[in-house]
Amino acid sequence: MISSPRCRRAALAALAAFAVACPGLLSARAEAPSNFPRTSASGSYLAATHARGQRDAAAAASYYRAALRADPRNNELLGRTFLAVLAAGEVDEAVRLAERVLQVDKTDRIARLVLGVRAIKQKQYPVARRELAQSIRGPITDLAATLLSAWTLASPSEAKQATDAIDKLAGADWYAIFKDLHAALILDLAGRRNDALKRFERAYGRDPTALRVVQGYASVLSREDRNDEALTMLAALEQSLPRHPFIMEAIDDINAGNELEPLLDTPQAGAAEALYGLGEAFGQRDGEDLGLVYLQLALYLEPSHALALLALGDLYENLSRHELAIKSYERVAPDSPLLRKAQMGIAVNLGSLDHLEEAKSRLENLIAADPRDLEAFTALGNVLRNAKQFTECADASSRGIATIDKDRRSNWAIYYLRGMCLDRARQWTKAEADFKKALALNPEQPDVLNSLGFSWIDQGINLEEGMSMVRRALAKRPNDGEFVDSLGWGYFRLGYTEEALKHIERAAALMPDESTIQDHLGDVYARMGREAQARKQWARARALNPDPDELLKIEAKLAAGSPQQQSAAPAQSPVSPESGAPLSPIAAATPSEPAATATVPSLLPPDSTVAKEYLGLELGDISNDLRKRYKLNDSIKGVVITGIHASSPAADKPLAPGNIIVEMAEEAVGSVADFRGKLDRLRKQGEKSALLVVAAPDGGQWFVSLSLAAP
């Protein structure tokens, strides 16, 4: 694919600007036109709007057609029908509707783009350039129209004119790799290899992990008898895309003494490649509607374009339109090098449709045909994970890991998959090891950073490092609802309730159908005393079909009736799911409850002096008696909490007698006097809170923030 992850992330920045110019395309749920007649057509319109909201392009197109037949002069309805038909891949009909749209609005860029693509298919290149020239306005469509126009000039006599037009286009930084790649491909098709090599070199310098850049560059190098350079480049990419069929095929051809064919052989193929590259980039995240349009136009020009078919299937899969994903994968030709990838896609989507046994059978057959294909094991693991068969998922991942003979960066994914399944199978120690292995292979992978960071935060351990990991993940994907929730939950565990509220409310808005996030928001409201809102959020979380273990916790909170009732001490000590040993009160706190609600011995009566001078904590210097009483690890240093007073800063925090305060404000605490001295200093400095590092008797650590405000 042209777009590596780097290119895809950059391209998304243009979507906001495009949405302003073409709101009807990117809006999943449009409001009904104010002038829509209240006839039977309105029923079709509402059905179409619902289907569109469900991302069912075929159903939306059908309902919009019916509504348009009932009200053929409604121009707004005409525009919506045009876009729905186009998204459904009915491009011939979309062409007819585009002509009608342009009778109403001669400046409609998408309609001009569609007519330009139709002209390219018919090899009417002057007509195509005329139509596309009227589509070159604004972000994204200017790049698409410029590249398509350039491909209509892909001949020896006009290649310079084509590349000059590409070079004149100004735009975002991410435009550059598309411009260089397509200028190089046009020059190669025109027979100007030396010039093509220069442009390929520039594109490769921008992103050496872009598949289509490497394919095109290696192809020209092989035809220039520079096979060693081509092989080196292909081998480097194979490290990022292990055993990719296109890469392996090219390596085999060169080693057999064959020249690599040009990547593209007609202007139509070049135009389809441009549309595929843009569609694949935008379809990956947050730009599904626009990605769908470009991919459908690419397949209109080149119906057998295997990469475009896979990208279309992936897009539908991400939208949970699994039947449509399967249909896209089934269109990949039987003799395509990408057939095996398409077969995996079919199996994964069958699993999502609850055809689990068929999905497993298909994937096991693929594994049997190629027992070293790590991608097939990963696909099988994901099918089992989605079916909540976590132990079986971990086993499938282990089978794949057993085939690895050399660590490479790309292997992070299967270790991460096994880690997620082991975590859900309540084998945390093994899961943590896999998360760490995945990070060792790919240190800045955001999903792994978030998963490991959140797990630590949720367990009240390694809080500082966990928060750092979540922030690093969020910096890469700032609008990822799960990442935003992880950061908010970290603040919640640290006691910063207002900060937690800000982030978790945003996460709930980003992912309104995620039960865990809604549950977290309920916990925040409960801590703030907003009981009615808390119960509403918990009820919402329950309605979103949470996992069985989460459901039990949510129902327990709803049954408790109030935050105070939720804090009642358990009848017996919770047990570790791995070892069967009793957990400390802090470690026993559930992921959906603040650790403080895992109540320990009753609070001491309020004492204003202790609340002011020691934040409500009764403290003792570590002694042999205290080590014996609380079974303290011999290596722990600090001061021991021996009691906690009610109505004090420490009263509602994840603290218990036997915990040890190790640090305050990033400085070691050596004695009770040292604790008091550091506390006085923080108050003199005007600090509002004291951040403590607290340890359990066995050595596990977490952060606790205590208010310094006067009680």
N, C-alpha and C positions, 0 to 999 in steps of 0.2 A: 504494500500500500504506500502511496506517496507519503501519507501523513503518519509520522511517528507520534508517540504521545506528546512530545515537545510541540510539534506543529499543531496537533489538535487543541492543546490547551491555549495556545496563542490565538487560534482562529476564533475561539468562543468569545473573545473580547468584542468582536464586531457584531455579535447578535443583538445586543441592546440597541445599537444604532439602526440595525436593519428592522427591528421590531417597530421602531417609530415610523419608518417609511412604509412598512408592509404589515400592519397589525393584524389583518385578517388571516395572514398565513401562519404566524407564530402563535396566535391565540388558540388555545385548545377549547375554550368554552366562551364563545362569542355571545353577546346579548342579542335578543331578537330585534330586528329593525323596528323602529317606532311606527313606521307606516305599513307594517305587515297586516294584511286583511285578516279578520277573524272568520275565516272560512275553513274548509277542510284542509286547505293548504297549510294552515298553521300547525295542524297535527303533524304533517310531514316535516315541517320545519323544526318543530320541537324534537321529533324523533331523530332528525339529522343532527341537530345540535348535541343530543345525548350521545349518539354514535360517535360523533367527532370527539367529544369529551372522553370517550372510551378508547380513542385512537383506532376505531374500526372504520378505515377509510372507505372500504367497499360499501358498507351499510350506509355511511354518511352520503356517499355519492348517489346511491339509489334513492334515498329519501329526499335529497336536494333536487334530484331530477323530477320527482313527483311533485314537489312543491313548486318548482319552476314551471312545470306544465300547467299547473293551476293558476299561476300568476306570472305569465311570460314577460310582462313589462316591468317587473320589479328588478331594478338594476342592481341593488345590493344583493338580492338573492342570486342573480346571475353570477356575480363575482364569487360568491361562496360556492356555488355549484361548480364553477370552473376550477377552483382550487381543490375541491374535494375529488373531482374526477381526475385531476392531474395526480393528486397524491395516491389515488387508487391504481395508477399505472395505465389508465385508459387514455393514452396520449392522443390518439387519433380524434377521439371525441373532444378532448381538451383543446385541440387545435381549432375545431369548429366553434367551441365556446369562446376561445381567445379572440377570434375574429369578431364575435358579437360584443365582447367586452371592449374592444378597441373602438367600436362604433360609438360607445358611450364615453370612454376615457382613452384618448389616443396616447396618453403618457403611461399607461399601466406597464410597469417594467416586466412583470412575470409573463404577461400575455405576449409582449414583444420577444422575450426570451424563448417562449415556446414556439412562436412562428419562426424565429431564427433557427432553432434546432430542427424544425421540420424542413426548412430549406436546405440545411446541411445534409440531412438524410437523402434529400432528392438531388443533391449535388448542384443546387442552384446557389452557388457561392456569392455572387453579387447581391442576390435577394437576401441571403442570410446576413451579409454585412450591413445592409440597409436596416433590417429589423433590429439587429443587435446594437447598432449605433444608437438607437433610441432607448436601449436598455442600460446604457452606460451612465448611470447616475446613482450615486450613493454607494455605501459600503457593500461588499460581497457581490452584488450584481455587476458592479463595474469590473471586478476581477474575472468573473465568469464570462461576461460578454467579451472582454478583451481577449481572453485565451481562446474562446470559440472563434472569434473573428480572425485571430492569427492563424488558426488551423485551416481556415479557408484559403490561406495564402501559402500553404505548405508545398511549394514547388520550387525547383531550382531557380527560376527567374524571379520569384516573389518572396523567397525566404527572408531576405534582408528587410523587406518592408514589414514582414510579419514580426521579426524580432525587434525592429525599431518601435513598432506599436506597443509591444509588450514592455519594452524598456521605458517608454514614456509614461506608463501608468504609475502614478504615485499612490501610496497606500500604507497600511500598517506594516510593521516589520515582518509579520508572518507571510505577507504577500510574496516576499523575495524568493522563497524556495519554490513556490509554484511557478513564478516567472522564469527562474533559471532552468528548472526542469523542463518546462514546455518549450522554451526557446531551444534548449539542447535537443529535444526530441524532434522538433521541426527541422532544425539544421541537419540532423542525422537522416531524416527521411528525404531531405533535399540533396543528400549526397555530399554535404560539407562537413566531413568528419573532424577536421582539425578545429573548426569553429565549434562544433558540437562538443568536442573534448574539453574545450575551455569552459563552456557553460556547465557541463557536467561536473567539472572540477569545483566550480563555485558552489553548485548545489550540494555536492558531497561535503564541502567544507562547512556548509551551514548545518547539515544533519547527516552524519554517516550511518545512521540507523534507519533511514527511510528506504524501504524496500524497492520502490520503483526507481529511485535515484540510483541505487546500487545496481539494479538490473540493467538500466539503460547505459550506465557508465561502463560496466563490465562488458556489455555487448560491443560497444565501440572499441574498447581496448583489445578485445579478442580479434576483431576484424583488422586491427592495426598490428597484429602479431605481438601484442604485449600481454601474453597469457599469464605470465608470472604476476604482474600487477593485478590483473583481473582476479586471479585465484586468491591472492592475498586479501583483496577487498571483500570477496565473497565469504572467505573463511572468517573474517572479522565480523561480518554481519551474522553469520551462522551462530556466533556466540550469543547474540541477542535474540535470534529467532531460530532456535535449535531445530535442525532437520526440516526446515521449511521446504516444501516440495519445489518451489521455484529456484531456491538457492542450490539444493542438491542436484537438480536437473542441470543447471548451468555448470556446476563443478564437474559433473560426469561428462557433459558434452566437451568441455575444454580438455579434460584428461584423455578423452577418446580422440583428440586431434581435430575436433569440429569447431568451426567458427560459430559464434552465437548470432542468431538472427536479430535484426532490429526489433526493438520492443514493439513498435507500431508500424503499420504499413499503409495506412490510408488516412486522409483528413478526417473521415468519419470516426475511425478508431481513435484518433488524437482528441477529437471533441468529446467522445465518450469517456476517454481517460481523464480529461479535465473535469468533467461533471462527476465522475466517480470519485476523484480525489477530494473534491469539495464536499460531496455528499457523505463520504466516509468520515471526513474530519468533523463535520457539523452533526452527524448522526450519533456520534459517540456520547455526547453529553450536552443536554440543555438546548440542542438545536435540532431535535428530531423531525419537526415538521419541514424545515428547510432541507435537511439532509434527505428526507424521503422524496421531495420533489426532484432534487438533483440526481439521486440514484435512479428514479424512474425514467428520467430523461436520458441518462446514460444507457439504460437497458433498452430504451426505444431505439437508440442508434446502434447498439451492439447487444442484441438479446442474449448472447452466450458469454458475456463478460463475467468470468467466474468470480473475480474479486468483488465486483459490484453486487453479484447475487449473494455472496457471503455477507457483505456489508449490509445488504437489505435484510437478510435473515437475522443478523445480529441486532439490527435496529428494532425489528419486530419483537425479537426475544426480550430486549430491554424494556419494551413497552408492554410486555406480558401478552402479546398477540401471538401465542404459540402456534396456532393453526397456520397463520400467515407466514410465520418464520419457517415452518416445515415446507410449505409450498415453495418458498424462495430457495431453500437448500435443495429441494428435489429438482429444480431447474438446472443445476450444475451438470454439465455433460458427463456421460459415463467415462469418456476418455480424458477428462481434465485431470491434471496433476492435483487439483484441489478437491477431487471427489471425496477423499477420505475425511477431510475437514468438514465437508458438507454432511457426510454420513454421521459424524459426531454431533453436528448441530441438530440433525433430525432426532437422534437418540436423546439428547439433553432436553429438547422440547417435548418429546413424548413423555419423559419423566415429569416435566412440569404439568402435563395434562393428566397425571396420575396413571399413566400406562407404565408403571414401574418395571414390571417383569420384562416387557418388550424392550424398554430402554436398556435395562441391564443386559439382556441377551444380545442386543446389537453391539453394545460396547465390549462385551466379553469376546464376541466374534472378531471385532477389530483388534483387540489386544492379542488374540490368538494368531491373527495374521501378521502382526508385527509386535512381538513381546517387549521391544525396547522403546516403544512410542510412549513417552511420558505424558503427552497430551491426552492420550486415550485413558490412562489411569486417572488423570486429573478430572476428565469429564465424568468418569464413573464415580469418583469421589464426590463430585458436586451433585450428581443425581441422587446419591444416597444421603448426602447432607440435606438437600431440599426435602427429602422424604423423612427427615428427622431420624434416620438410622445412623447415628453418630459413631457407634463402635464399628459398624461395617464400613462407614466412610473412612475412618482412620485406618482400617485394615487395607482397603483398596489403595489408599495413599502410601501405606508402607510397602505394598507390592511394587508400586512405581518407584519409590525411593530406593528399593533394593536393586533396581536396574542401573542406578547412577554410578558411573565409574570415575567421574571427575566433576568436582564442584564447578558450577558456572553461575553467573549472575541470574540467569533466567530460572534457575531451579528454586528460587525463593517461593514461587507460587505453590508448589506442591507441599513444601514444609509449612507454609502458612495455612493451606487447606487442612493438613493433618492437625495442626495446632488448634484450629477452630473446632474441629470435630472432637479432639481429645478434651478440649475445654468443656464442650457441651456434654461429653460423656463423663464429666466430673473427674478427670484425670489431669488436674491443674499442673502438677510438677512436670509432667511430660509435655503438656501444651506449652508451658512457658519456655521449655528448652527449644521447641520447634519455632516459636515466635522469635526467639533470640537467634536461631540459626538463619531464619529468613532475613532478619535484619543484617546479619553478618554478610549475607550474599548481596543484599540490596539495601544499604543503610538508610536511604531516604524514602523508602516505599511507604506512601501515606497510609494505606490500609493496615499495614503491619504496625506502623507507629501508633496508629489510633487504637488498634485492638490490644496491643500489649500495654500501652499507656492507660487505657480505660480499665483493663483488668486489674492493674496495680492499684489504680485509684479506687476502684470498687471494693477491693479487699483491704483498703487502708494501709497499703505497704508501698514503699518506694514512691511516695507521693510527689516529691519534687521532680524526680526523673520522669514519672508518669505524666505530670502536667507538661513538662518540657516536650515530651514526645507528642502529646496531643496538639500542642501549639505548632510544632513543626508540620504535623499532618494538615492542620487547618490552614497554615500559610500556603500550602499547595492547592488545597481545595476549600476556599473560604465559604462556599455556599453548600457544603456537604452537611446535611442535617445531622447525621450520626456524629460527625466530628464536632459540630457545634454543641451537641448534647453532651459529648464526653467532657468538653471543657467546662460546661455548666455543672456537670455532676462533680467534677473535681473541686470547683469552688464550693459546692454544697458540702462535700466531705470535709473541706477545710473550715467550714463554718461561715463562709462569706455568702450569706443567703441572698442578699440583694443582687450581688453579682451573678449568682447562680440563676436567679429568676430571669435576669435579662437574657442570658444565653439560652436557657432551656425553653423559654417562651418563643424565642426565635427558631429554635430547632423544631418545636412543635408546629410552627407555621410552615417551615420548610418541608416537614414530613408528617402531615396530619394523620396518616394512616399507620404510623409506627407505634405499636402498643407500648414499647419500653419507654419511649420519649414521653408519651402522655402520662405514663405511670410516674416517671420522674417529676413531671410538672406537678402532679398531685402531691408528691412528697414535699416539694418546695412550698406549696400553698399550706400544707399541714403544719410545717415548721413555723410559718408566719402567722398561724392562728386563723387562716382563712378556710375554715372547715368545709363550708358549702362548696367552694370552688375545688377544694381537694377531692371531695367525694364525687363531684362531677367529672373530674379528670380520671379518677380511678374507674368510674363507670364507663367512661369512654374507652379507656385502655382495655377493660374487660370485653367490650363489644368488638374489639379489633382482633379477636382470635389469637391471644398470646399463647406462648408455649405453656404446656401443662404446669410446669413448676412456677412460672410467672403468674399464671392464673390463680394458683393457690394463695400466693402472697397478696395478690390484689383483692381477692375475695375476703381474706383475713382482715385486711385494712378496712374494707367496706363494712364488714360485720362488727368491727370494733366500736364504731360509732363516734369516736372522737380521738384526736391525737393523744390525749391522756390515756385512754383505754388501750391504745396501741402500744404504749410503753410498758404494759404489764410484764412482769418477769416471766420467762418461760417456765413450764413445770419441771423441765430437766435440761441439762446442758446440751446444746446442739452437738452433733457429731460430725467430724470431718468425713466427707464422702469418699476420701481416698484411704485414710488410715483407720477410720473408725474410732479414733481418739477424740475425747472432748475438746472443743475449741474454747479459746479464751473468749470472754464476753465481746471484746472488740471484733475479733476475727469472725465471730458467729453472726454479726450483723448481716442481714440479707442485702442483696444488691439494690433492692427497692426501698430500703429503710435506712435512715441515718444510723451510724454505728451506735449512737447514744441510746437508741430505742431498744438495743439488746441489753436490758437493764440488769444491773448488778446490785449488791447489797444496798439497802435504803440509804438515802442521803441523810447527812447529819443535819441537825436543826440549823436555821439561818444564824450567821454570826457576822455582823457588819465589820468587825475588826479584821477577821481572817479574810473576808471578801475583799477588803481594801488592800491589806498588806500582802496577801498571798493568793489573791484571785479566787478565794474560796477553797483552797487546797490545804489539807493537812499533809505536811511533808516530813520526811525523815532522811538523815544521812544514811547511806547504805552501811549496814552492819551485818555481822554473822546472824543475829537474831532475825533481821528482816529478810536476809537471803533465804533462811530456812523457812520462815513463815510463808513467803510468797513464791518459794522455789525459783529464785532468780538465777539466771545464767551467770556463771562466774565471771564472764568477760564484760558484763554490763557495768557501765559507770554512769553516775548521775545522782539524782535524788529520788526517793521513793514516795509515791502518793499513798498515804495511809488512810485518807478519808476525804470526802467531798461534801461541802455544805450546800444546802438548798439556797435558792435565791441568790446565787453568786455567778460570776462569769463562767465558772467551770461546770455549773450544774447540768447543763444540757449538752455537754460536749462528749465525744467518744473517749471517756476517761473512766478508770476504775481503780480501786485500791490494788496495789501490786504493780501498777504501771510505773515506769521510770521516766522522768524528764531528763533527757540526754543533752539537749541544746535549747538555748533561748536566743533568738535573733542571730542565728548562725554562729553562736559561741557556745563552747562546752560549759555545762553546769557541773561544778565540782562539789557543791555543798548547799545546804539550805541557806546559809549566809550569802553564798555566791548568787543564788537564785534571787534573794531579796535585793541584793545590790544591783543586779542587772535590771530588775524590775523598776527600781527607783530611777536608774539612769534613763530607761526608755521613757518614763513619764516626764523627766526633766527635758528630754529632747522633743517633747510634744507628740510622741507616737500615740496612735489611737488603739493599737492592738499589739499583742506579743505573739510571735510565731514560735511555737514549741516543736521540737522533735521528741516524740514520745515512743518508748519501747515497751513491748510486752515482756513478760518474764522470760520467754524463750528467745528474745532478741529481735523479733519482727518490729519494724518501725513505721510510723506514720506522722503526719503533721496535724497539729491542732492550733487554731488561732483563738486567743482569748482577748476579750475586750478589756481595755485599760480605763474605760469610763468609770467615773465614781459610781458605786452601787447606790 
